[in-house]
């Protein structure tokens, strides 16, 4: 009994000491920066009862690993890179394409009306090409030649389904190969052009001539995969919304039929960005020889620490997990306060650094470090840090923290209302995760653990007693 009582007393003392050590550490960083919010002038005649303070609160940060992220929204990635830090990554891109029947209204002279000139029974196949607008490149910035194989896939992609980075769709055997090319990345204006096998191009042309419905043909085709060569050293992002990203069947009409004149150099276009098409990327990641080799042995949603650094590469499932414990200690210790301004700051990053994610949001983590994707949409107030004005309106826009690549080389954003709600107990949050609105990006950041902190401007009311 005496031992149990002594243990409880010691635990209480240690808890008290820990809180005061943290608060003392915060106090050391406190300084008079209240002019940043212009409140000293407003309260100049009330300073006997009201005191304005500024504090920097260090945040405890770890890493978290998620085994998959959504890759069916935004850009499409294909390629292969060898990364000493995050591991060797191979990306296979899956996509579908569909044609839209042309207009019945003839085009204005000098203008082009897509698919107005349709093939007929006399049409002669010329060639077929797949064009993709390159938007991003990651990996080795050399002029080494890259390879891409275009192949049919075994299963149909479904527009209503959700596809993540760990979803592998079977690729057809070698007989399913419909295109191949080698290319070099020159700049972001480069277009990837893949010649399509004549047998496949003629198949598409004959289907159009037969009058097949576009959805029926898309279901028959199922989809296609872009597969990188084994010696590739770059991962590319494609902009499927660009008007020049398309699959084109070229043909000639040697005989005038169905009201269309004799013409050559005609084309029939298939698009990737229809509401009923689907695309996504699958990532095969090997970390055995990387700095993050321990990740492969982790349990689901288990946090980890390596070399007093924080690692961040959204597409490979590596994110910063931020503990808000020090803020709660600060709020419990500093009584009678109102927050004037609170900023979450990450940085500055080392210069030079790899290309960091351009901006991020902060999602509230559950007890097991997982996210609540349904709650983020249905109940954002308790699952994501929102913009300050969103807490007082019907809006639910998440707060954005943009990376300043010119001056501060830091992420910084204001979240005053969120932290005031934490103090009042309206919102419950112990941990938050730095998570971009679209996690399917290969931008990466490695930063010291001590570069995460809060800038807190607050007004302290003196006890009238």
matplotlib code that plots the C-alpha trace (Angstrom):
import matplotlib.pyplot as plt

x = [0.0, 2.8, 4.7, 1.7, 1.2, 4.8, 4.7, 1.7, 3.4, 6.6, 4.5, 2.7, 5.9, 7.5, 4.4, 4.6, 8.3, 7.8, 5.1, 7.2, 10.3, 8.3, 6.8, 10.2, 11.5, 8.6, 9.4, 13.0, 11.8, 9.2, 10.0, 8.1, 6.8, 3.3, 3.8, 3.3, -0.4, -0.7, -2.4, -0.1, -1.4, -5.0, -4.5, -2.2, -4.7, -5.5, -2.0, -2.5, -5.1, -4.2, -0.8, 0.1, 2.6, 4.3, 5.7, 7.2, 6.1, 8.3, 6.4, 7.3, 7.3, 7.6, 7.1, 4.1, 3.9, 0.6, 0.7, -1.2, -2.5, -5.1, -3.6, -6.8, -7.2, -4.9, -1.8, -0.8, 2.7, 4.9, 8.6, 11.3, 13.8, 16.5, 16.4, 18.9, 16.6, 13.0, 13.8, 13.6, 10.2, 8.6, 5.4, 3.0, 0.4, -3.1, -5.5, -8.6, -9.5, -12.8, -14.0, -16.8, -18.8, -18.3, -20.8, -23.4, -22.6, -19.8, -16.7, -16.1, -13.5, -10.0, -11.2, -11.1, -14.1, -12.9, -14.2, -16.5, -15.0, -15.8, -14.3, -16.5, -16.4, -13.8, -11.4, -7.8, -5.8, -2.6, -1.2, -2.0, -0.2, -0.6, 0.4, 0.9, 1.9, 4.7, 4.1, 6.6, 9.8, 11.5, 14.7, 18.0, 18.0, 20.2, 19.6, 19.6, 17.2, 14.0, 11.7, 8.0, 5.8, 2.1, 0.2, -3.4, -4.6, -6.6, -9.3, -11.6, -11.1, -14.3, -15.0, -16.9, -14.1, -11.4, -7.9, -4.8, -1.0, -1.0, -3.6, -1.9, -4.0, -2.8, -1.1, -1.8, 0.9, 3.5, 0.9, -1.0, 1.7, 0.3, 3.1, 6.7, 9.2, 12.4, 12.6, 14.6, 13.1, 14.2, 11.9, 8.3, 7.1, 8.1, 5.4, 5.7, 4.7, 4.1, 3.6, 0.7, 0.9, -1.0, -3.1, -4.4, -4.9, -6.8, -9.0, -10.0, -10.7, -12.9, -14.8, -15.6, -16.7, -19.0, -20.8, -19.9, -21.0, -18.1, -18.9, -19.2, -15.8, -14.2, -15.5, -14.0, -10.7, -10.7, -7.7, -4.0, -0.8, 2.4, 5.3, 8.8, 11.9, 14.2, 17.0, 14.8, 15.9, 13.0, 9.4, 7.1, 3.8, 1.3, -1.3, -4.3, -6.4, -4.1, -5.8, -2.7, -2.9, -4.8, -4.8, -5.2, -6.1, -5.0, -6.8, -7.8, -11.2, -10.4, -14.1, -16.9, -19.5, -22.3, -22.1, -18.4, -16.0, -13.0, -10.2, -6.9, -4.9, -7.9, -7.8, -10.1, -9.4, -9.7, -9.5, -8.3, -10.2, -13.9, -16.0, -16.5, -12.8, -10.5, -6.7, -4.4, -0.8, 0.5, 3.8, 6.2, 8.6, 11.7, 13.3, 15.7, 18.8, 17.5, 17.7, 14.1, 14.7, 13.0, 9.7, 9.1, 9.0, 6.5, 3.0, 0.1, 0.1, 3.1, 5.2, 9.0, 12.0, 15.3, 18.4, 16.6, 15.2, 11.6, 11.0, 8.1, 7.2, 3.4, 3.2, 5.3, 3.2, 5.7, 4.3, 5.1, 3.0, 2.9, 2.1, 0.2, 1.1, 3.3, 0.5, -1.9, 0.7, 1.1, -2.7, -3.1, -0.3, -1.0, -4.4, -6.8, -5.6, -7.2, -5.3, -4.8, -2.9, -1.4, 0.8, 2.1, 5.6, 7.8, 11.3, 13.5, 14.6, 18.2, 19.4, 19.7, 17.0, 15.0, 11.8, 9.3, 5.6, 4.3, 1.6, -0.1, -3.1, -3.2, -5.5, -6.4, -5.1, -7.1, -5.7, -4.2, -2.6, -5.0, -7.0, -10.8, -11.4, -15.2, -15.1, -12.9, -15.7, -18.8, -17.5, -14.4, -14.4, -13.3, -11.1, -9.1, -7.8, -10.0, -9.6, -10.4, -13.5, -14.8, -15.6, -18.2, -19.8, -21.2, -17.8, -15.5, -12.3, -9.2, -6.4, -3.5, 0.1, 2.2, 5.9, 7.8, 10.6, 11.9, 12.4, 11.7, 12.0, 9.3, 5.7, 3.6, -0.2, -2.6, -4.9, -6.0, -9.6, -8.6, -6.2, -8.7, -11.3, -8.7, -8.4, -12.2, -12.6, -14.9, -12.5, -10.4, -7.1, -3.8, -2.0, -2.1, -0.6, 0.9, -1.0, -1.4, -4.8, -3.5, -1.0, -0.1, 3.1, 6.7, 8.0, 10.0, 11.5, 14.1, 14.3, 15.5, 13.0, 13.4, 12.1, 8.4, 6.9, 4.0, 4.1, 1.5, 0.3, -2.0, -3.6, -3.3, -5.9, -4.6, -6.7, -8.8, -8.4]
y = [0.0, 2.4, 1.4, 2.2, 5.5, 6.4, 5.5, 7.7, 10.6, 10.2, 10.0, 13.2, 15.0, 13.8, 14.9, 18.3, 18.7, 17.7, 20.3, 23.0, 22.0, 22.3, 25.7, 27.0, 26.0, 27.8, 30.8, 30.9, 31.4, 34.0, 37.5, 40.8, 40.3, 41.5, 44.4, 41.7, 41.7, 45.4, 44.8, 46.8, 50.1, 49.0, 48.1, 50.9, 52.2, 48.8, 47.3, 47.2, 44.4, 43.0, 41.7, 40.7, 37.8, 35.9, 32.4, 29.8, 26.3, 23.4, 20.4, 16.8, 15.2, 11.6, 9.9, 7.7, 5.2, 4.5, 1.5, 3.3, 6.6, 7.5, 7.8, 8.0, 11.8, 14.3, 13.4, 10.0, 8.7, 6.2, 5.4, 4.1, 5.8, 4.6, 6.8, 6.2, 7.9, 6.8, 3.6, 2.3, 3.1, 1.6, 3.2, 1.6, 3.9, 2.6, 4.5, 4.3, 6.2, 6.9, 8.6, 11.1, 11.2, 14.3, 17.2, 17.1, 20.8, 21.2, 23.0, 26.6, 26.8, 26.9, 25.4, 21.8, 20.0, 16.9, 13.6, 15.4, 13.5, 9.9, 6.8, 4.9, 1.5, 2.8, 4.1, 3.1, 2.9, 5.0, 4.9, 5.4, 7.3, 7.9, 11.4, 12.4, 15.9, 15.5, 17.8, 16.6, 14.7, 13.1, 11.2, 11.4, 14.7, 13.2, 12.8, 9.0, 7.3, 6.0, 3.1, 2.7, -0.3, 0.2, -3.0, -4.1, -5.1, -8.1, -6.4, -3.5, -0.3, 1.1, 4.8, 4.6, 2.6, 4.0, 3.1, 3.3, 3.0, -0.6, -1.9, -4.0, -4.8, -7.7, -6.9, -8.9, -11.4, -10.2, -10.6, -7.8, -5.2, -2.5, 0.0, 0.7, 3.6, 5.0, 8.7, 11.4, 14.1, 17.5, 19.9, 20.2, 21.0, 17.5, 15.2, 11.5, 9.9, 6.1, 4.5, 2.1, -1.3, -1.4, -4.4, -2.5, 0.7, -1.1, -2.8, 0.6, 2.0, -1.0, -0.7, 2.9, 2.0, -0.7, 2.0, 0.6, 2.8, 4.5, 3.0, -0.5, -0.1, 1.2, -1.8, -4.1, -2.4, -2.5, -0.2, 0.0, 0.1, 2.2, 0.0, 1.5, -0.2, -1.9, 0.6, 3.7, 6.4, 8.9, 9.1, 11.2, 12.9, 13.3, 15.9, 14.1, 17.3, 18.9, 19.0, 17.4, 14.3, 11.9, 8.7, 9.4, 7.0, 8.4, 7.3, 8.3, 8.3, 7.6, 7.5, 10.0, 8.3, 9.2, 12.8, 13.2, 14.1, 12.2, 13.2, 12.1, 12.9, 12.5, 11.6, 10.1, 11.1, 9.2, 11.1, 10.2, 12.8, 11.7, 11.5, 7.8, 6.9, 5.9, 6.3, 5.6, 4.6, 1.5, 1.8, -1.0, 0.3, -1.5, 0.1, -2.6, -0.6, 2.8, 5.1, 4.1, 0.3, -0.2, 0.9, -2.5, -4.1, -1.7, -2.6, -0.7, 3.0, 2.6, 5.7, 5.7, 7.9, 7.9, 9.9, 12.8, 13.7, 14.0, 12.4, 13.4, 11.9, 11.6, 9.2, 6.6, 6.9, 8.7, 11.7, 13.8, 13.1, 16.1, 15.7, 18.6, 17.7, 20.7, 23.1, 21.4, 21.8, 25.5, 26.0, 24.2, 26.3, 29.7, 30.5, 33.3, 33.7, 34.5, 33.5, 36.4, 34.6, 31.0, 29.8, 26.3, 26.6, 24.1, 25.2, 26.7, 23.8, 23.3, 25.0, 23.4, 20.8, 18.4, 19.8, 19.9, 19.5, 22.9, 23.1, 21.0, 20.6, 19.2, 16.3, 15.2, 11.7, 9.1, 7.3, 4.6, 7.3, 6.6, 9.2, 9.3, 9.9, 9.8, 12.2, 14.6, 15.1, 14.7, 16.3, 18.4, 20.4, 17.4, 15.8, 18.6, 22.1, 24.5, 28.1, 30.5, 31.9, 28.4, 27.8, 30.6, 29.8, 26.9, 26.7, 23.8, 24.8, 23.4, 25.7, 25.8, 26.0, 27.1, 26.5, 29.8, 28.9, 32.5, 34.1, 31.9, 28.4, 27.4, 26.3, 28.8, 29.2, 30.7, 28.5, 30.6, 29.4, 25.8, 26.2, 28.4, 25.6, 23.1, 25.2, 25.5, 21.7, 22.1, 20.2, 17.2, 16.6, 15.2, 14.6, 16.1, 14.8, 17.0, 15.7, 17.5, 17.8, 15.4, 13.0, 11.5, 13.6, 12.5, 15.8, 15.1, 16.8, 15.7, 18.2, 18.3, 17.3, 20.7, 22.7, 22.2, 24.8, 27.1, 30.9, 31.9, 35.5, 35.7, 38.1, 37.3, 38.8, 39.5, 38.1, 40.9, 39.4]
z = [0.0, 1.0, -2.2, -4.4, -2.7, -3.1, -6.8, -7.3, -5.6, -7.7, -11.0, -10.0, -9.3, -12.6, -14.5, -12.8, -13.5, -17.2, -17.7, -16.1, -18.1, -21.3, -20.2, -19.2, -22.6, -24.2, -22.0, -23.2, -26.7, -25.8, -26.9, -27.7, -31.2, -30.5, -32.9, -35.7, -34.9, -33.9, -30.6, -28.3, -29.6, -29.3, -25.6, -24.6, -22.0, -20.5, -20.0, -16.2, -16.6, -20.0, -21.1, -24.7, -25.1, -27.9, -27.5, -29.7, -28.8, -30.0, -31.5, -31.1, -34.5, -35.7, -39.1, -40.0, -42.9, -44.8, -47.1, -49.9, -51.1, -53.7, -57.2, -59.3, -59.0, -60.7, -62.8, -64.0, -63.1, -64.9, -64.6, -62.3, -59.9, -57.5, -54.4, -51.6, -49.0, -49.9, -51.8, -55.3, -56.9, -60.0, -61.2, -63.7, -65.1, -66.0, -68.2, -70.4, -73.5, -75.3, -78.4, -78.7, -81.9, -83.9, -84.3, -87.1, -87.9, -90.4, -89.1, -90.1, -92.9, -91.4, -88.1, -86.8, -85.4, -83.6, -85.2, -87.6, -90.5, -89.6, -91.4, -93.8, -95.6, -98.0, -95.3, -95.4, -92.2, -92.1, -88.6, -84.9, -82.2, -78.5, -77.3, -73.6, -72.3, -69.8, -66.7, -64.1, -63.8, -60.8, -60.4, -62.4, -64.4, -67.1, -70.8, -70.5, -72.8, -71.2, -72.4, -72.3, -73.3, -73.8, -73.1, -72.7, -69.3, -68.1, -66.0, -66.8, -64.8, -63.3, -63.2, -59.9, -58.1, -55.8, -56.9, -54.6, -55.1, -53.9, -56.4, -59.2, -62.2, -64.3, -67.5, -70.6, -71.8, -74.5, -77.2, -75.5, -76.2, -78.4, -78.4, -77.5, -77.8, -76.4, -75.6, -73.8, -71.5, -72.8, -70.9, -69.6, -73.1, -74.2, -75.5, -75.2, -78.5, -78.6, -82.0, -81.9, -83.6, -86.9, -85.9, -82.9, -84.9, -87.6, -84.9, -83.6, -87.1, -88.0, -84.8, -85.5, -89.1, -87.7, -85.7, -82.2, -79.3, -77.5, -74.1, -75.5, -77.2, -74.0, -72.1, -74.8, -74.6, -70.8, -70.6, -71.1, -69.0, -69.4, -68.2, -67.6, -68.9, -66.2, -66.9, -66.6, -64.1, -64.1, -63.1, -65.3, -64.6, -67.4, -67.8, -69.2, -69.3, -71.9, -75.3, -76.9, -74.7, -76.9, -78.9, -82.6, -85.5, -88.8, -92.0, -95.5, -97.2, -100.9, -101.9, -101.1, -99.0, -96.6, -97.5, -96.8, -99.6, -100.7, -98.2, -96.9, -93.8, -91.5, -87.8, -85.2, -81.7, -78.4, -75.1, -71.5, -69.5, -70.0, -66.8, -67.5, -68.0, -65.2, -64.6, -61.7, -60.9, -59.1, -57.1, -56.3, -53.7, -52.4, -49.3, -48.4, -49.3, -48.4, -45.4, -44.5, -44.7, -41.3, -42.8, -44.4, -40.9, -39.4, -38.3, -39.8, -39.0, -36.7, -36.2, -36.5, -36.1, -38.1, -37.5, -35.8, -39.2, -40.5, -43.9, -46.2, -49.6, -50.0, -52.9, -51.1, -47.9, -45.7, -43.7, -40.7, -37.5, -35.2, -31.5, -30.0, -26.4, -25.8, -26.9, -24.5, -21.7, -22.6, -22.6, -19.2, -17.7, -19.1, -17.5, -18.6, -22.2, -25.5, -28.7, -31.1, -33.7, -34.1, -36.9, -37.6, -38.9, -40.6, -41.6, -42.7, -44.9, -45.8, -48.9, -51.4, -50.7, -52.8, -54.2, -51.2, -51.6, -52.7, -49.9, -47.3, -45.1, -41.5, -40.9, -37.3, -36.6, -34.7, -31.6, -33.9, -36.1, -38.9, -40.8, -41.1, -44.9, -44.5, -41.6, -43.5, -46.0, -43.7, -40.5, -41.4, -38.3, -36.2, -38.8, -40.5, -39.6, -41.5, -42.5, -39.6, -41.3, -42.0, -38.3, -38.4, -41.8, -43.9, -45.7, -44.9, -46.8, -45.2, -44.1, -46.6, -45.6, -48.6, -49.0, -49.4, -51.8, -52.1, -48.6, -45.6, -47.1, -44.7, -44.5, -42.6, -42.1, -39.6, -37.6, -34.7, -34.3, -34.4, -31.4, -29.6, -30.0, -28.6, -25.5, -25.1, -25.6, -28.6, -30.8, -29.6, -31.2, -29.9, -33.2, -36.7, -39.9, -42.6, -45.7, -49.1, -50.7, -53.4, -51.8, -55.2, -55.6, -55.5, -54.1, -51.0, -47.9, -45.3, -42.4, -38.8, -36.1, -34.3, -37.3, -36.3, -33.9, -33.2, -33.2, -30.6, -30.0, -27.0, -24.6, -21.0, -18.6, -15.1, -12.3, -10.8, -7.4]

ax = plt.figure().add_subplot(projection="3d")
ax.plot(x, y, z, "-o")
ax.set_aspect("equal")
plt.show()
